[in-house]
Amino acid sequence: MKLTILGCYAATPRTLTNPTSQVLEIKNRLFLIDCGEGTQVQLRKNKIKFSKINHIFISHLHGDHLYGLIGTISTFSLLGRTTDLHIYGPKGIKELILLQLKLTESWTTYNLFFHELESKESEIIFEDNRVIVKTIPLKHRVYTNGFLFQEKPGERKLNVDAVQQYDIHTAYYQKIKGGGNVTLDDGTVIKNEELSFDPIPAKSYAFCSDTAYHEDILPIIKDVDVLYHESTFLQSEAALAQKTLHSTAIEAATIALKANAKQLVLGHYSTRYDGIERFKEEAETIFPNVLSGDDGVSFEF
């Protein structure tokens, strides 16, 4: 599982910082999460192939998470894209994008599918044979969702020595990988645990931005492998975080601790601060495994 952060700063783009956008690579799937202004430039800088992005997830309709979407959609057409593109986001996103395409007479060269979200309860919004994606209802000034990406468990690993010892025909190998037992010619049942090893544990990733401190999300993200949680403010501006329905680094760390997350990644920093080092320092007073997200940084888990 690989996370590439294209932008992770709040509000407006600046010379050296970009608003929210990131790419998650999981089970050989590439998902674009949020699409702030400048996203397509950052995709090029990080050498991410546009053609591999078939699903875009938009958390909410604030500009620093959205204003790069119409440009990205248009560029896909200019590059001759023909593959379907699916966009998941709050109700209104379809009207917003289609109006821009209509008035600029820039209709796409590919099918564009919108999956508009309204539910305030967690729901499955994408699923295939490898990955499942659920919403994480967040607490912000407008309707906002985070997203939980979960790998589906892989096949079990064949215990070659065991199957050879029992002289099991290769025709049964796929059944064994799928978790099935095998019955020998004499009626003896060989349990799957003897014939295979557990698969590599499935990984999970939770994206939570923008949001105030919100413990209602804990049951949804419990035991998540990696949690990206906004940390707009330091603790000295806790009152401002509460007023604007954002989080502090300490609050992000508290959510990670209570969720039993394995790893916390911080981001969505306010640009009022000179640097981001203090966010990690404050978070580590609560939760030990903290990574500082930053533009152009990739993490492999």
C-alpha positions in Angstrom: 0.0 0.0 0.0 1.5 3.3 -1.1 0.3 6.8 -0.2 1.5 9.8 -2.3 0.6 13.2 -0.9 0.2 15.7 -3.7 -0.9 18.5 -1.4 -1.7 18.7 2.3 -2.1 22.4 3.3 -5.3 24.2 4.2 -7.0 27.1 2.4 -5.1 28.5 -0.5 -2.2 27.3 -2.7 1.1 29.0 -2.2 4.4 29.0 -4.0 5.7 26.0 -2.1 2.5 24.4 -0.7 -0.5 22.9 -2.3 -4.1 22.2 -1.0 -5.4 18.8 -0.4 -5.0 16.0 -2.8 -3.4 12.5 -2.6 -3.1 9.2 -4.4 -3.6 5.9 -2.7 -2.2 2.8 -4.5 -3.7 -0.4 -3.0 -4.0 -3.9 -4.5 -2.8 -2.4 -7.8 -5.6 0.1 -7.8 -4.9 3.8 -8.0 -7.4 6.2 -6.2 -7.3 10.0 -6.3 -8.6 11.5 -3.0 -9.6 15.1 -3.2 -8.5 17.4 -5.9 -7.4 20.8 -4.8 -6.1 23.5 -7.2 -2.9 22.3 -8.9 -3.5 18.6 -8.5 -2.7 17.8 -12.2 0.6 19.6 -11.9 1.4 17.6 -8.8 0.4 14.4 -10.6 3.0 15.2 -13.2 5.7 16.1 -10.7 5.2 12.8 -8.9 5.1 10.9 -12.2 1.7 9.4 -11.6 0.0 8.2 -14.8 -3.3 9.9 -15.4 -4.6 6.9 -17.3 -4.4 4.7 -14.2 -6.8 6.9 -12.2 -10.4 5.6 -12.7 -11.9 6.7 -9.4 -11.9 10.1 -7.7 -13.2 10.7 -4.2 -14.1 14.2 -3.1 -14.6 14.7 0.6 -16.6 18.0 0.5 -17.4 21.0 -1.7 -14.8 23.4 -0.3 -12.5 24.9 -2.9 -9.2 23.7 -1.4 -10.4 20.1 -1.9 -12.2 20.6 -5.2 -11.0 23.4 -7.5 -8.5 21.2 -9.3 -11.2 18.7 -10.4 -12.6 20.5 -13.5 -9.0 21.0 -14.8 -8.1 17.4 -14.2 -11.2 16.2 -16.0 -10.5 18.4 -19.0 -6.9 17.4 -19.2 -8.0 13.7 -19.3 -9.9 14.6 -22.4 -7.1 16.5 -24.0 -4.9 13.4 -23.5 -7.4 11.3 -25.4 -8.8 9.3 -22.6 -11.5 6.8 -23.4 -11.7 4.9 -20.1 -14.7 5.5 -17.8 -14.1 7.9 -14.9 -16.1 7.6 -11.7 -16.4 10.6 -9.3 -17.7 10.1 -5.7 -18.7 13.2 -3.8 -21.5 15.2 -2.0 -24.7 15.9 -3.8 -24.2 19.0 -6.0 -20.9 17.9 -7.5 -22.5 16.7 -10.7 -24.3 20.0 -11.3 -21.1 21.9 -10.5 -18.9 20.0 -13.0 -21.5 19.6 -15.8 -22.2 23.3 -15.7 -18.5 24.1 -16.2 -18.2 21.6 -19.0 -21.4 23.0 -20.7 -20.4 26.6 -20.5 -16.9 25.9 -21.8 -18.2 23.5 -24.4 -15.6 21.0 -23.2 -17.5 17.7 -23.2 -15.4 14.7 -22.3 -14.1 12.1 -24.7 -15.0 9.4 -22.1 -17.9 8.4 -20.0 -18.1 10.4 -16.7 -20.1 8.8 -13.9 -21.1 10.7 -10.7 -21.9 8.9 -7.5 -23.5 11.6 -5.3 -23.5 11.1 -1.6 -26.1 12.3 1.0 -26.1 9.7 3.8 -25.0 10.7 7.2 -24.3 7.1 8.0 -21.3 5.1 6.8 -22.0 3.3 3.5 -20.2 1.2 0.9 -19.6 3.3 -2.2 -17.2 1.2 -4.1 -16.4 -2.5 -4.2 -14.6 -4.9 -6.6 -12.8 -8.2 -6.1 -9.8 -6.5 -4.4 -10.9 -3.4 -2.6 -13.9 -2.0 -0.7 -14.4 1.7 0.1 -16.7 3.1 2.8 -17.6 6.6 3.8 -16.6 8.0 7.1 -19.1 10.8 8.1 -17.2 13.7 9.4 -18.0 16.9 11.4 -17.4 20.1 9.4 -19.1 23.3 8.3 -20.6 21.5 5.2 -21.5 17.9 4.5 -18.3 16.0 4.5 -17.1 12.4 4.3 -13.8 10.7 4.9 -13.1 7.4 3.2 -12.0 4.0 4.4 -10.1 1.9 1.9 -9.9 -1.8 2.8 -8.1 -4.6 1.0 -10.1 -7.8 0.6 -8.2 -10.8 2.0 -6.0 -12.5 -0.5 -5.7 -16.2 -1.3 -4.1 -18.5 1.2 -0.5 -19.6 0.4 -0.1 -23.2 -0.7 2.0 -25.4 1.6 3.9 -27.2 -1.1 5.5 -29.8 1.2 2.2 -30.7 2.7 0.3 -31.2 -0.6 3.2 -33.3 -1.9 3.3 -35.4 1.3 -0.4 -36.2 0.8 0.0 -36.6 -2.9 -2.8 -34.1 -3.7 -3.5 -33.5 -7.3 -2.8 -30.0 -8.7 -6.5 -29.8 -9.6 -7.2 -29.2 -5.9 -4.7 -26.4 -5.5 -7.1 -23.5 -6.3 -9.6 -25.0 -3.8 -7.0 -25.1 -1.2 -5.9 -21.5 -1.8 -9.6 -20.5 -1.4 -9.7 -22.1 2.0 -11.2 -25.4 1.2 -10.5 -28.8 2.8 -9.5 -31.8 0.7 -10.9 -35.3 0.9 -8.5 -38.1 0.0 -9.6 -41.3 -2.0 -9.8 -43.2 1.3 -12.2 -40.7 2.8 -9.7 -38.9 5.0 -10.4 -35.2 5.2 -7.3 -33.0 5.3 -8.0 -29.6 6.9 -7.0 -26.6 5.0 -4.8 -25.4 7.8 -2.5 -28.3 7.1 -2.3 -27.6 3.4 -1.9 -23.8 3.4 -0.6 -20.8 5.2 -2.5 -17.6 6.1 -2.5 -14.9 3.4 -0.7 -11.6 3.8 -2.8 -9.6 6.2 -5.2 -7.2 4.4 -4.3 -3.5 4.8 -6.6 -0.5 5.4 -6.3 3.2 5.0 -8.6 5.9 6.5 -8.7 9.5 5.1 -10.3 12.0 7.5 -10.3 15.6 6.4 -11.8 18.1 7.0 -13.3 17.5 10.5 -13.5 18.7 14.0 -12.6 16.2 16.8 -15.3 13.6 16.3 -15.4 10.3 18.2 -18.3 9.0 16.3 -15.9 7.8 13.6 -14.1 5.5 16.0 -16.2 2.3 15.3 -15.7 2.8 11.6 -11.9 3.2 11.7 -11.1 0.8 14.6 -7.8 -1.0 14.1 -7.0 0.8 10.8 -3.5 0.3 9.6 -3.0 3.9 8.5 -5.0 7.0 9.5 -4.6 10.3 7.7 -6.2 12.9 10.0 -6.3 16.6 9.5 -4.3 18.6 12.0 -5.0 22.2 10.9 -3.9 23.8 14.1 -1.5 23.5 17.0 -2.9 23.3 20.5 -2.3 27.0 21.0 -5.1 27.6 18.5 -7.5 25.0 20.0 -10.3 27.5 20.3 -10.0 28.4 16.6 -10.1 24.8 15.7 -13.3 24.4 17.6 -14.8 27.5 16.1 -14.0 26.5 12.5 -14.7 22.7 13.0 -11.1 21.7 12.4 -8.7 19.6 14.5 -5.5 20.1 16.3 -2.5 17.8 16.1 -3.2 16.5 19.6 -6.9 15.8 18.7 -5.8 13.9 15.6 -3.4 11.8 17.8 -6.2 11.2 20.3 -8.4 9.8 17.6 -5.5 7.6 16.4 -5.0 6.3 19.9 -8.6 5.6 20.6 -9.1 3.9 17.2 -6.0 1.7 17.9 -4.6 2.8 14.6 -1.1 1.4 13.7 0.1 4.6 12.0 -1.0 8.3 12.0 -0.2 10.7 9.1 -0.8 14.4 9.8 -1.8 17.0 7.2 -4.1 19.9 6.2 -1.8 22.3 8.1 -2.8 25.9 8.5 -0.3 28.2 6.6 -0.1 30.5 9.5 2.8 28.5 10.9 6.4 28.8 9.8 6.9 25.0 9.6 5.2 21.7 10.3 7.7 20.1 12.8 5.7 21.2 15.8 2.6 19.3 14.6 4.5 16.0 14.9 6.0 16.9 18.2 2.6 17.7 19.7 1.0 14.6 18.3 3.7 12.4 19.7 2.9 13.4 23.2 -0.3 11.4 22.7 0.4 8.8 20.0 3.9 7.3 19.2 3.7 6.4 15.5 3.3 9.7 13.7 4.4 10.7 10.2 4.3 14.2 8.9 2.6 14.4 5.6 4.0 16.9 3.1 3.7 17.8 -0.5 5.4 15.3 -2.8 6.1 12.8 0.0 5.3 9.1 -0.5 4.9 6.4 2.2 4.8 2.7 1.7 3.1 0.5 4.2 
